[in-house]
Amino acid sequence: MKKQLIKAFMLTTMILFLGSCSGDFTELRSENSLCKDCLPPGASPYEGIQNGLYTKGWFDYNFKGMITQGDTYAGNVWANDGEFRPFAEASVLNDNGVLNGNWTGLFSVVNQSNSLIQDLIKDKENIPEDAYNQGIGVSKFMRATAYFYLVRIWGPVPIYDENSSGINAFRNLESDVYKFIELDLEDAVAKLTTEPKVGRIGKYSAMGMLAKVKLNLKKYDETAQLCREVINSGKYDLLEDYGNLFNNPNFNNSKESLFSLQWTVNCNEWGTQNTEQAYIVPSGSGITGGGDGWGSYMPTIDLPGLYESGDKRRKPSIMMEGDVYPELLSKKGGYTFDKLPSQTGLNFRKYIVGSADDGYNVCFMRTEQNTNMLRYADVLLMMAEAKLGTNVSTSDSEALVAFNKVRSRAGLGSVSTITQTSLFKERRIEFLLEGQYYFDLQRRNRPDALAEIAAQQRGFYGDAARTELVSIKVVPTNAYFTLPLPAGAISINVNLTAAPVPFNF
């Protein structure tokens, strides 16, 4: 077992040493130890390995990469810190620490998944069939999801399956990477249970993720059918209070969650927790009760103007001057946001839990708030997008029911027509700070996407009164939609710079 794990993780350990302060990457192995005595009665020992796929495997990407890639680069976030700012200005170079960390983090998920598949196959005769199928299904779901991020960020990337070895692989054709993803998710759909344990993925999780992949490939009928099956299962619904999805760990694994990262707080261990609060909390506010809270991620100036009057998502998402949050600093009578700490005069509310005084398990750079990776609102809006397809607008009844359900939860009235503009605006608001908007822009009609990016105000205020705007505008080209290959990866494997090759399926 130990030999297999070392071999499986050798690739990622060698690829990069840049990207985060998460410590020795080999810490991941502790999540893969088979400790039968540590598991609840009746649990398969391989469930202990699977646990790492919901936490440490994804830690490096969640740590800085998800918001920086999906929101800062897309114009939702202004971030002045050195390694974040190039994403805000669309000037990312291949030596950027976050970029390198994204590569490492996502390939860590791939390799951890491959390790589990290897072990399950080797020990298949000793594992109950349902436990074996669930383990393979979880592994392939995680591997496919990591590759889905990788291919959308870099296009052609090396495909490593459970039989791969060595680090000198060539990149594979983008079409083959997508085929690999689809095959993995189709197998996950076939193998995963319809009744997963709380916080764990099941068949409908895989259907939802496969729908996202199909949508990206413009396979609209297949997308709609997958979304329809998830919707008709009756197993999911929207959580009544939008803010509880991100700002209250008591609502982790709600009826809206199809796939969430399962963070836990151990004040003496790094890599099992959600760190987002530390980068989001307004500087000097004392909200966390500790030494963190730096306000590194700030909403861009344009964002408040996107919200319709009465949209219930605005206050749980974005702090504006004078907003009162009685649940934060609750023992001091609540927190009132003052624009002064932020260069844009705004702050995010999403993913701020608060402090131990507010009743939560929190310590320095650590909360147990789940990261929402796939939720029911996404399935609904994917259904609407699939029915819209490449049309300018649609009044399809199935699309309208799904679309208006999301608007209704937000306290907004129903619409009778959905357009490309209204659909992507809805997604931008609904999934703000969830690392999705860059990938949404990729799917848009390219001229419209480029025009939207060019129109964004990504600047900040240069004075204490927050009145003197330092304007930052991006002039994007098609190259905006593919990031440079990380320098650290190339230094280890120069074959990455060669032309992509077909994958031997």
N, C-alpha and C positions, 0 to 999 in steps of 0.2 A: 504493500500500500504506500509506504513512505517513498519508495523508489518511483512509483507511478506519479505521485503528486509532485515530486521534485522535477521529473521530466516534463510534466504538463505545465508547470509554472515557470520553467526555465526560460521559455520564450519571452514572456512578459517581463520577467525580472531583468532580462538583459536588454530589452528594447530601449528603455528610457530610465534615466535617473532624475529627470526634471519633473516639475508639475505640481507638487504639493508638499505640505509639511506633515503628511500622514504617516511618516515614519517608515521603517523597513517594510518594503512591499511583501516580504515573505511572511509578515504577520497574517496574511490571508490563509496560510496553511492551518492556523489554529482553528479556523472555522471549518476545516475539512477533516479534523480528527474524528475518528470513530470512537466515541465514548458512550458505550451502551448504558453504563451506569448513570450517565448524565441525562438520559432521555426519559420521558414519562412512560409508564407501563403500557405495553402494547405497541409502542412506536417502533417503526423500522429504524435501524441504525443509520440508514441513508438519509433519513429526515434531518439528522444533525448536520450532514453535509449540505443539504438543500438550504438550511437556514442562512448560510453564508452568501447565498445567491440573492437574498433579500436585503443584505446589509453591506458587509465589507466589500463584496464584489463590485458594488455600484458606488462605493464611497468616493473614490477619486473624481468620478464624473459629477456626482451630486455636489461635491465640496465647493468647487468654483465653476465647473464647466457648464452645467446645465443652464443656469441663468445667463452666464456670460455668452455662451454660444447662441442660445435660443431667444434671448430677449435683448441683451445689450447690443449684439451685432444686428439685431432686427430693428433697432430704434426705439425700444421700449424703456431702456435704462441708460441713464448717464452715470458713468463711473470714472472718477478721476485718478484712481490708483494706477500705478505704472503698467501692470500686466493686463488690467481691465480696459484702460482707455483706448488702446488700439482697436478693440472690438467696437467701441462706441464710434470711433472715427473711421471704421472700415479700413484700417491700415495694418492688419495683422501680418507679421512676418513669421518665418518658419522657426525662429528661436523663441517665440512667445511661450512663457511658462504654462499658461492655461491651455493653449493649443496642444503642447506636448503632453500635459496631464490628461487631456481628453483622450488622446490616442492610447496612453497607458491604461487609463481607467476602463475604457470600453473593451480593450483586448484582455484585461483582467477578467471581465465577465465571460468572454469567449473561452478563455483557458480554464477557468474554474468550471464552466459547464462541460467542457471536453473531459476534464478530469473525472467528473461525476459519471459521465456516460461510460468512460473506460472502466471504472470500478463496478458499475452496475452490470455491464456486459460480462465482465470476468466472473462475477459472483451470482450470475442470473439463476443458477440452479438452486441457490440457497435463499432466494428472495421470493416472497409471495407475489403472484402475478400482478395484483393490483398495485402493490408497492413499487414493483419494477416499472410498470407502465407510468405511474405517477412521476417517478424519478426521471425517467427518460423524457417525459412530456415537459416537466419543469425545466430540465436542462436545455432542451431544444427551444423552448419559449424564450429563455433568457439569452441564449446564444443568438437567436434570430433578432431579438429586440436590440441587442448590442450592435449587431451588424446593420440593422436598420438605421441606427444613428450614424455608424461609421460611413456607410455608403452615401448618406445624404450630406455629410460634411466633406468627404474626400473623394466621392465617386469610386473608381476602382481601388480596391484594397485587397490584401492577401486573404484568401479563404483558408482557415485552419479548421479541420474537423477533428474528430476523436482519433483519427489515424495519422494525423500530421506530426511531423517532427522537424527540428531544425529551425533556424531563424532567417535563412537566406532565401526565403520564398519571394517569388515575383508577385506583383499585384495581379488580380484576376479581373476579367472584363466586368464592367458594371452590370451588364445584363445577367451574367452568371452569379454575381453576388445577390441580385434580387431573386434569381431562381433558387439559390441556396436558402435564402430567407423564407421564401414561400414553402419550399419542401419541409423545412423545419417546423414551421407553424402549422402546416397541414397535418404533420405527424403528431404535433402537440394536441391539435383538436381531436384527433383520433384516440389519443391515449389518456388525456386528462379527464378527471372525474367531473361530473356536473354538480357535485356536492363537496367542494373543497373545504378544508378547515378554515376558520376565520383568519383572514390576513394572507391566505395562500391563493395562488392562481388555480383556475380550473378551465374546463372546456370553453366556457364563454369568454374567459379572459383571452384565450388564444384566438377565438373567433374575432373579438374586438381588435386585437393587434393585427391579425391578418387583414381585417377590413382596412386598417390604416395603410398597410402595405399596398393592397389592391387600389386604394384611392390614389396613392402616389403614382401608381402605374397607369392611372386613368382607366382602370377596369371597373367602370361604374356599376354595371349590372351585378357583378360579383360582390362589390362593396355593399350595395343596397341589400342583397340577399343575406349577407353575413350580419349586417346591422339588424335586419328584420328578425333573424333568429335570436339575437341577443335580446332585442326588445320584447319579442313574443314569449321569451322564456319566463317572464314575470319575476325574475330574480333580482332585478335592479330598479332603482328609482332615484330621483333627485332628492338630495338632502334638503330639508325645508330651509335651513339657514345657510346661505352660501358661505358666510365667514367661518362657520364651524369646520369646513373642509380643510382649512389651513391654519387656523388660529386657536385650536382647542384639541389637544390630544385625546380628550375624552370621547371624541367622535371619530377617532381612527377606525378604519375598516368599516365604514358606514355602508349603507345599501347602495351608495353611488360608486363605490370603489371596485374596479375590475382588477387593478394591479397597482399596488403601492409598495414603496420601500419601507421596511419595518424597523425603524430606528429605536434603539434603546439607549438609556443614559447610564453610563458607568463613568463616574468622575475620574477614575484611575486608568481608563482604557481609551485609546484613540481609534476611531474608525467604525464604531457601531452607532454613531449618533448623527443627528441632523445639525449641521453647522450654520444653516441659512440665517437664523436669527441674529447671529453675531455680526453679519455683514449688512443687515437691513435696519436694525434698531437705530433711531436717530442718535447721532453723536452727542454725548453728554447728558442724555435723558435719564440715565439710571434705571431704565425699564427692566434690564436683565438682572439687576441686583448684584452684578459682578463686574469684572474689568473689561468685558467685551461690549459690543454695541458701537459700531464705527460709522454707520450710515454710508457704507461704500456704494451701495446700489441706490440710486435716486431715480424716481420717475422722470421721464423726459417731459419737457414743458407742454408738449402737445396733448398728453394723455387725458387730462381732465375734460378737454373739449370733445372727446369721443363719446362721453356718457350722455344719454338722454336724461331729461329731468325725471327724477324719481327712481332712477336705477339703483336698486338696493345693493348692487355689487360695488359701487364706488367707494363708500366709506370703509368696508372691510378690506378693500384693495389698496386704496391710496389715501394717505393723510394729507389734508389741506389745512391751511391756517385756521385755527379756531376749532377744529374738530376735537371733540371730547370723547375719550375712551375710558369709561369708569372701570372697566375690567383690568386695565393696566395700571400699575402702581395703586392697586385697589386700597391698600391700607393707608395711603396718603390722599385718598379722595379722588383718585383717577389721574389720567394724563391728558393734558391739552396740548395739541401740536402747535408749535411756533415755527414759522417758516425759516427762521434764522439758521438752524443747524445745516440746512440743505442748500447746496449751490443752485438747485432749481426751485427752491421754495416749496418742495413737496417731499413726501416720504412714503415708502410702501408700508402698508399695514399687514399684508399677506406674510405668513410664516413667522409672525411675531407671536410668541406664546406668552411671554412675560417672565416673571421670576418665581422663586420658591414661595415668596410672600403671597403671590397670587394663587397658590395652591397647586403648582405644577412641579414635576421632577425636572429641574433645570440646574445646570452648572456651567462653568466657563466654556463657551462655544459648543454647548451640548443641549439639545432638546430631544424629546421623543416624538415630535410631530412627524407623522408619515409624510413622505414625498409622494404626491399623486402622479403616477405615471400614465394611467389610463382610467378615466372615469366615465360614468354613464352619460354625462352631458356631451362628451366627445362622440359617443356612439350616436346620439341624437343629431348632432350637427354634421357628422359624417353622412348620415342618412340623407339629410337635406342637401349636402354637397353632391352626393352621388346622383340624386334625382335631378339636380340642377345641371350636372355635367359641364359641358362646354357652352351651354346656352347662356345668353345674356341674363335671362330671368326665367322663373318658373312659378306656376301656381298649382303644382302637383299637390294633391291633398295629403299624401303620405309625407312629403317634404314639409308642408306647412304644419302638420300636427307635431312633428318632431321639433322643428325650429321654434314654434310658438311655446312649446313646453319649457324650453330654456328661457325664453323671454318672460314667461309667466312667473317663474321662480324669481326672476329679477325685479318683479313688480311692474313690468311693462306690458303694454297692450299688444294684442295679436296683429299680425300683418297678413295681407292677402296675396302678396307677391314677394318672392325672394330674388334678389339680384346678386351678381358676383360681388359687388361692393358691399351690400348689406351682410352677406354671409361672412366675408372675411373680417369685416368690422366686428361682427358678433363674436367671432372666434378670438379676435385680438383682445376684446374686453373679458370674455369668459375665462380665457386661459392665460391672462396676464401673469407674468413671473413664474410660469410653469415650464419654461424652456421650449415652447412650441412655435412661436410666431415666425422665426426664421424659416422653419420647415413649411409653415403655411404659405409664406411668400414664395417659396420654391414652386408650389403647386399652382399659383396664380398664373393667369395669362401674363407672359413675360413683360410686354410693354406696360401693362397696368402695375405690375409689381415694381418695375424700375421707376415708374413715375411716382409711385407712393413713397419709395425710399428717398428719391430726390427731393420730395416735398417736405420731408420730416425736418423738424427743428431739433437738432441734437445738442444744442448749446447749453450754456449755463449763465447765471448772473455773476458778474464780477465785483459787485459791491454789497455791502452789508444790508442795504435796504432791499436788495433783490429787485432792482429796477433796471440796471445797466446790463443788457444782454450781450454776451459774447457768443455770437452766432457760429454754429458749426453745421454745415450742410455736406452731404455726401453726394457725389456724382457717380452712381453705380453703372457698371457694365455687366455683361453676362458673367465675367470672371468673379463677380461678387458672390456667386452662388457655389463656388468651390474654394475651400481653404487650402493653403499650401501644406505640403507634406511636412511633418515635424522634422526639424533638423536632427534631433536626437535619434529618431528612428532611422534616418538616412545614414547617420554616422555608424550605426550598427549593421545596416543592411543596404548597401548601395544598389542592390537589385530593385529597390522600390522606385528608383528613377527610370527604370527601363519601361518599355511599352507593356501594357497589360496583356496577359495571355489567357486563353480559355482554361477553365477549371475542369479537371477530370472527374466527372460525376460517377 
